[in-house]
Amino acid sequence: MLNTYTIAQRNDLGEFSPVAGIPTNMTRDQAFTLANKARDNGLDVVAYNLGAE
């Protein structure tokens, strides 16, 4: 499995951009876990696959 995941936020134009300071080489499961924890703390983020760009 490729490690091309991170977490991202949606900007004002509706485009996703990676969150600064977050690794960009996570597995899908790692990114989903981190995104869920961030959402539990009130942040609007998603797991994001950089390899799909």
MOQUI-V478055 format. One line per field, one symbol per residue. ss: DSSP state (2 for helix, 1 for strand, 0 for the rest). psi: psi as a letter, one per 40 degrees, with the letter a starting at -180 (. if undefined). burial: 1 if it has 16 or more other ideal C-beta (glycine too) atoms within 10 Angstrom, else 0. Layout:
ss->???
psi->???
burial->???
This chain:
ss->00001111110000011100000001022222222222220000011112220
psi->higfiaiiihadeeiihihhehiefiidddddddddddddeeigiihhhdee.
burial->00011111100000000110010101000110011001000000111101000
